[in-house]
Amino acid sequence: MIRTSRDSRAAFQPSPGLIVAVLAAAGILVSLAQTLIVPLIGELPSMFDTSAANASWIITSTLLAGAVSTPITGRLADLYGKKLMLLVAIAAFVAGSIACALADSLGVMVLGRTLQGVASGMVPLGISILHELLPREKAGAAIALMSSSMGIGGALGLPIAAGVAQFADWRMLFWGVGIAALIVGTAIAVVIRPRPQGRTGASFDVVGAIGLAIGLVALLLGISKGSEWGWASPLTLGSFGIAIAVLGLWGWYELRLRHPLISLRTAIIPTVLYTNLASIMFGFVMYAMNLVVPQVMQLPVTLGYGLGQPMVIMGLWMMPIGIGMMAVAKMGAEISRTRGPRVTLMLAGIVIAVGYGVIALVLGTLGNRAPGEAPASLILTTIVLLTIGSAVSGCGIGFAFGAMPALVMGSVPAAEVAAANGFNALMRSLGTTSAAAIVGVILASMMHDVGGTLVPTLDGFLVSLAVAVGAALAGTALAAAIPRGRK
């Protein structure tokens, strides 16, 4: 008897390992796209013949698109299917990558980066699919690995992007991720087979989506552009005013709906509420690392506290952060299984604080070094110690990013899993945006002139690290406030 192609497709049962690999690749791809632009930041104004303020929209557009689209994509996935929304997100990513690769103007580049940002929802969607498809004993480690994929992609992407930007045409970066996205999209279409989704009788809340988009854009614009516009400027204050008014009305409207975009009644369940608040703290500490350690590594040795590393080499030294996140995935899942994800999240904050403390101690000793050339052995020792501290913090971030989805998904109805994961990812995005704003303000207010160029002082970096330690400990305190048990 000849088997039909339909029979062959039905006979194919992907292994859990293959499912995890495909979804983790999607998460790494999202992170790679965010990292690609870093080596080009200084060149963007000249590349597109514009001002630095205008060129910054190439970065801001991705942030805004990701923050707005992630909770909306999650709700659409709960209604119409998680695999469908994964494919929509990957299609937007491919289109955005092609637009960036072909861009000959700022507008086209911003459009492409916006489309790439839409794909940010693939990580929480992937987590929801793993929760649905994998056996419980394997889901924990897989979800932790999927959650860590953002850090893994960032760690791998920086040296790769720096190398390509230095030795080849920058457009190759976007052609490369575009081709990779096509491969990942094909793998998703073939490998991912979610269970049939019954009709919920709910409809998509269009008004709620528009209101959330307006409120989030206004809020994140105020946070991300405040230092550029001036924190007391009409633009910044107006953005925050619009955000407060729109999000307040949006919350009132959502509470009156039977099928809201985001169930605020679910969001105030103590476990979900405290987990989301902790997510802001852990998003903060994850991004603060990228604003301190790479700068110190690249500043000139003659400052007394710089380490003089080229960007490519600096990226290689930063890779252990992502490796640490990946390495603890299984360990974190085992702690969550035996002790509960609440304990894992508390441990995460402590480990992150220890890692940041090591970095602060190492940088503090540099204050005793006189400006000028330093022995190569001293520089190497300092870099190794900074890398160890960064890797320890990476392990803590890996613990946190594995525990947070477990806490959320163990506390919400099955029909709201993807939307709840999307909202949790939004909280982490709010933390990363706040880190960029707060650390940026600290460093900008503690500058000194070096040969006609303003650079952050050592005290500026140390204060930023102290704030990050405080955020990590605040995350631990919020985790401790989560009620014991999964519900």
C-alpha positions in Angstrom: 0.0 0.0 0.0 1.4 3.4 -1.0 1.4 6.0 1.8 0.1 9.4 0.8 1.9 12.6 1.8 -0.9 13.3 4.3 -0.2 9.9 5.9 3.5 10.8 6.0 2.8 14.1 7.7 0.5 12.5 10.2 3.2 9.9 11.0 5.8 12.5 11.7 5.9 13.2 15.4 8.6 15.7 16.3 10.7 15.0 19.4 10.6 17.3 22.4 14.2 18.2 21.7 13.4 19.2 18.2 10.5 21.4 19.3 12.7 23.1 21.9 15.5 23.7 19.3 13.2 25.3 16.8 11.5 27.6 19.3 14.7 28.5 21.0 16.2 29.4 17.5 13.2 31.8 17.0 14.0 33.5 20.4 17.7 33.8 19.5 16.8 35.3 16.2 14.7 38.0 17.9 17.7 38.8 20.2 20.1 38.8 17.3 18.1 41.5 15.5 18.2 43.7 18.6 21.9 43.3 18.9 22.8 43.8 15.2 22.4 47.5 15.3 24.8 48.1 18.2 28.1 48.2 16.2 26.4 50.6 13.8 25.1 53.2 16.3 27.9 55.6 15.8 27.7 55.4 12.0 23.9 55.7 11.6 23.7 59.5 11.1 26.3 59.4 8.3 24.9 56.3 6.8 21.5 58.0 6.3 22.6 61.6 6.1 20.6 62.7 9.2 21.1 63.9 12.8 21.9 61.6 15.7 18.4 62.4 17.2 16.7 61.2 14.0 18.9 58.2 13.7 18.0 57.1 17.2 14.5 56.2 15.9 16.1 53.2 14.2 16.5 51.8 17.7 13.5 53.3 19.4 11.1 52.0 16.7 12.1 48.4 17.4 11.5 48.9 21.1 8.1 50.5 20.7 6.9 47.9 18.1 8.0 45.0 20.4 6.4 46.5 23.5 3.1 47.2 21.7 2.9 44.0 19.6 3.8 41.4 22.3 0.6 41.5 24.4 -1.6 41.9 21.3 0.1 39.0 19.6 -0.4 36.9 22.8 -4.1 37.6 22.8 -4.5 36.8 19.1 -2.7 33.6 19.8 -5.1 32.6 22.5 -8.0 33.3 20.1 -6.7 32.1 16.7 -3.8 29.8 17.4 -0.2 30.1 18.7 1.4 28.6 15.6 -0.4 31.0 13.3 0.8 34.0 15.2 4.3 32.6 15.3 4.3 32.4 11.5 2.8 35.9 11.2 5.6 37.2 13.5 8.3 35.5 11.5 6.9 36.8 8.2 7.0 40.4 9.6 10.6 39.7 10.7 11.6 38.5 7.2 9.9 41.5 5.6 11.6 43.9 8.0 15.1 42.3 7.5 14.7 42.7 3.7 13.6 46.4 4.1 16.7 47.1 6.3 19.0 45.3 3.9 17.7 47.4 1.0 17.2 50.7 2.9 18.5 53.8 1.2 16.7 56.3 3.5 16.0 56.7 7.2 12.3 56.1 6.7 12.7 52.7 5.1 15.2 51.7 7.7 12.8 52.7 10.5 10.0 50.8 8.8 12.2 47.7 8.6 13.2 47.9 12.2 9.6 48.3 13.3 8.6 45.1 11.4 11.5 43.3 13.1 10.2 44.6 16.5 6.8 43.0 15.8 8.6 39.6 16.1 9.4 40.2 19.7 6.3 38.3 20.7 7.8 35.0 19.5 9.5 34.4 22.8 6.4 34.4 25.0 4.5 32.5 22.3 7.2 29.9 22.2 7.0 29.5 26.0 3.2 29.0 25.8 3.7 26.3 23.1 6.3 24.5 25.2 3.9 24.6 28.2 1.2 23.1 26.0 3.1 20.4 24.1 5.9 19.1 26.4 5.5 16.7 29.3 5.6 18.4 32.6 8.9 16.9 33.6 10.6 18.3 30.5 8.7 21.6 30.1 10.4 23.4 33.0 14.0 23.2 31.6 12.7 23.9 28.0 10.8 27.0 29.1 13.9 28.2 31.0 16.0 27.7 27.9 13.5 29.5 25.8 13.3 32.4 28.2 17.1 32.6 28.2 17.3 32.6 24.4 17.1 36.5 24.4 20.4 36.6 26.4 22.0 33.8 24.4 21.3 35.7 21.1 22.6 38.9 22.5 25.8 37.3 23.7 26.4 35.6 20.4 25.2 38.5 18.2 27.4 41.3 19.5 30.8 39.8 18.4 29.3 38.5 15.1 27.7 41.8 14.3 30.9 43.8 15.2 33.0 41.5 13.0 30.7 41.8 10.0 30.3 45.5 10.5 34.1 45.9 10.6 35.1 43.7 7.8 32.1 43.5 5.4 29.1 45.5 4.2 26.7 46.2 7.1 23.7 45.1 4.8 25.0 41.6 5.1 23.9 41.6 8.7 20.2 42.0 7.7 20.4 39.6 4.7 21.9 37.0 7.1 19.1 37.3 9.7 16.5 37.4 7.0 17.7 34.1 5.5 17.9 32.6 9.0 14.3 33.7 9.7 13.1 32.0 6.5 14.8 28.8 7.7 13.3 29.1 11.2 9.9 29.9 9.8 10.0 26.8 7.6 11.0 24.7 10.6 8.1 26.2 12.6 5.7 25.3 9.9 6.9 21.7 9.8 7.8 20.9 13.4 5.4 22.8 15.6 2.0 21.0 15.9 -0.1 22.5 18.7 -3.1 20.7 19.9 -6.4 21.6 18.2 -7.8 24.8 19.7 -11.5 24.8 20.5 -13.7 27.9 19.9 -13.8 30.2 22.9 -16.7 32.4 21.7 -14.5 35.4 22.4 -13.7 38.2 19.9 -10.6 40.3 19.6 -10.8 43.6 21.5 -9.8 46.1 18.8 -10.6 49.2 20.9 -8.5 47.8 23.8 -5.6 47.1 21.4 -5.6 50.6 20.1 -5.9 52.1 23.5 -3.0 50.0 24.8 -0.9 50.9 21.8 -1.4 54.6 22.3 -0.8 54.5 26.0 2.4 52.3 25.8 3.9 54.4 22.9 3.4 57.5 25.0 4.8 56.0 28.1 7.9 54.4 26.5 8.6 57.5 24.4 8.7 59.6 27.6 11.0 57.1 29.3 13.3 56.5 26.3 13.5 60.1 24.9 13.3 62.0 28.2 17.1 62.5 28.5 17.2 63.7 24.8 14.1 66.0 25.0 14.7 67.1 28.6 12.8 65.6 31.6 10.9 68.8 32.2 10.2 69.6 28.5 6.7 69.8 27.2 7.3 66.8 25.0 8.3 64.5 27.9 5.7 65.7 30.3 3.0 65.6 27.6 4.0 62.0 26.8 3.7 61.0 30.4 0.4 62.9 30.7 -1.1 61.1 27.6 0.1 57.8 28.9 -1.5 58.2 32.3 -4.8 59.4 30.8 -5.0 56.8 28.1 -3.9 53.9 30.2 -6.3 54.9 32.9 -9.2 55.0 30.5 -8.0 51.8 28.9 -8.0 50.0 32.3 -11.6 51.2 33.0 -12.7 50.0 29.6 -11.1 46.6 29.9 -12.7 45.9 33.3 -16.1 46.4 31.7 -15.6 43.8 29.0 -16.5 40.2 29.1 -13.5 39.3 26.8 -10.9 42.0 27.3 -7.5 42.2 25.5 -5.8 41.7 28.9 -7.8 40.4 31.8 -6.9 42.9 34.6 -8.8 40.7 37.1 -6.3 38.0 36.3 -3.4 40.4 36.4 -4.2 41.3 40.0 -4.0 37.7 41.2 -1.2 38.1 43.8 1.1 35.6 42.1 0.7 37.2 38.7 0.9 40.8 40.1 4.1 40.3 42.1 5.7 38.2 39.4 5.0 41.0 36.9 6.4 43.7 39.2 9.5 41.5 39.8 9.8 41.2 36.0 10.3 45.0 35.8 13.2 44.7 38.2 14.8 41.7 36.4 14.4 43.4 33.0 16.2 46.4 34.5 19.2 44.4 35.8 19.5 42.5 32.5 19.9 45.6 30.4 21.9 47.6 33.0 24.8 45.2 32.5 24.9 46.1 28.8 25.3 49.8 29.6 28.1 49.5 32.1 30.5 46.6 31.4 30.9 47.0 27.6 31.7 50.7 28.0 34.4 50.1 30.7 35.9 47.4 28.5 36.2 49.8 25.5 37.3 53.0 27.2 41.0 53.9 26.8 43.4 52.4 29.2 44.9 55.8 29.7 41.8 56.9 31.8 42.9 54.7 34.6 39.7 52.6 34.6 39.3 51.8 30.9 40.4 48.4 29.5 41.0 49.4 25.8 39.3 46.4 24.1 38.0 46.6 20.5 34.3 46.0 20.0 34.8 42.5 18.6 37.0 41.4 21.5 34.6 43.0 24.0 31.8 41.1 22.5 33.7 37.8 23.0 34.4 38.7 26.6 30.6 39.3 27.2 29.6 36.0 25.7 29.7 34.2 29.1 26.6 36.1 30.2 24.5 34.2 27.6 26.4 31.0 28.3 25.5 31.4 32.0 21.9 31.9 31.2 21.8 28.8 29.1 23.9 26.7 31.5 21.5 27.1 34.5 18.3 26.4 32.6 18.1 22.7 33.7 19.2 23.6 37.3 16.6 26.3 37.6 13.9 24.0 36.4 14.9 21.4 38.9 14.8 24.0 41.8 11.3 25.1 40.6 10.1 21.5 40.4 11.3 20.6 43.9 11.0 24.0 45.7 8.7 26.0 43.5 9.4 28.7 41.0 8.9 31.3 43.8 12.1 30.1 45.5 14.0 30.1 42.1 13.0 33.7 41.5 14.1 34.7 45.0 17.5 33.0 44.4 17.8 34.7 41.1 17.8 38.2 42.6 20.4 37.2 45.2 22.7 35.6 42.5 22.4 38.7 40.3 23.2 41.0 43.2 26.3 38.9 44.0 27.4 39.1 40.3 26.9 42.9 40.2 28.8 43.2 43.5 31.8 41.4 42.1 31.8 43.8 39.1 31.5 46.8 41.5 34.4 45.5 43.6 36.6 45.0 40.6 35.8 48.5 39.1 36.3 50.0 42.6 39.9 48.8 42.6 40.5 50.5 39.3 40.0 53.8 41.1 43.4 53.2 42.8 45.1 53.0 39.4 46.8 56.1 38.2 45.9 57.3 34.7 48.2 56.1 32.0 49.4 52.8 30.6 48.8 49.7 32.7 50.5 46.3 32.5 48.9 43.9 30.2 48.7 41.3 32.9 46.7 43.7 35.1 44.3 44.5 32.3 43.8 40.8 31.5 43.1 40.0 35.2 40.6 42.8 35.5 38.8 41.7 32.3 38.6 38.1 33.5 37.2 39.1 36.9 34.6 41.4 35.2 33.7 38.4 32.9 33.2 36.2 35.9 31.0 38.7 37.7 29.0 39.2 34.5 28.6 35.4 34.0 27.3 35.0 37.7 24.7 37.7 37.0 23.9 35.9 33.7 23.2 32.8 35.8 20.8 34.7 38.0 19.0 36.2 35.0 18.7 32.7 33.6 17.1 31.6 36.9 14.7 34.5 36.8 13.6 34.2 33.2 12.8 30.5 33.7 10.8 31.0 36.9 8.7 34.0 35.8 6.8 32.2 33.0 6.3 29.2 35.3 4.7 31.4 38.0 2.4 33.2 35.5 1.3 30.1 33.6 0.6 28.2 36.8 -1.8 30.9 37.9 -3.9 31.9 34.9 -6.7 30.1 33.0 -5.6 28.0 30.0 -7.4 30.3 27.6 -5.2 33.2 28.8 -1.8 31.6 28.9 -0.4 33.3 25.7 -1.8 36.7 26.6 -0.5 36.5 30.2 3.0 35.6 28.9 2.9 38.5 26.5 2.0 40.9 29.3 4.8 39.5 31.4 7.2 40.1 28.5 5.9 43.7 28.3 6.8 44.2 32.0 10.3 43.0 31.3 10.5 45.5 28.3 9.4 48.3 30.7 12.3 47.3 32.9 14.8 47.4 30.1 13.6 50.7 28.9 13.7 52.1 32.4 17.3 50.9 32.7 18.3 52.7 29.6 16.8 55.9 30.9 18.0 55.7 34.5 21.5 54.5 33.8 21.7 56.9 30.9 20.8 59.8 33.2 23.3 58.7 35.9 26.2 58.4 33.4 25.3 61.6 31.6 25.3 63.6 34.9 28.7 62.2 36.0 30.9 63.0 33.0 34.4 64.5 32.7 36.3 65.9 29.7 39.1 63.8 28.3 40.9 65.4 25.4 37.8 67.3 24.3 35.5 64.3 24.6 33.0 63.8 27.5 33.2 60.2 29.0 31.5 58.8 32.1 33.4 58.8 35.3 34.3 55.7 37.3 31.9 57.0 40.0 29.1 57.1 37.4 29.6 53.4 36.6 29.7 52.5 40.3 26.5 54.4 41.1 24.8 52.6 38.2 26.0 49.3 39.5 24.6 50.2 43.0 21.2 51.0 41.5 21.3 47.6 39.7 22.1 45.8 42.9 19.1 47.6 44.5 16.8 46.5 41.6 18.0 42.9 42.0 17.3 42.9 45.7 13.9 44.5 45.1 13.1 41.7 42.7 14.0 39.2 45.5 11.7 41.0 47.9 8.8 41.0 45.4 9.4 37.3 44.8 9.2 36.7 48.5 5.8 38.4 48.6 4.4 35.8 46.1 2.0 33.5 47.9 3.3 30.0 48.4 2.0 27.4 46.0 1.2 27.6 42.3 -2.3 29.2 42.5 
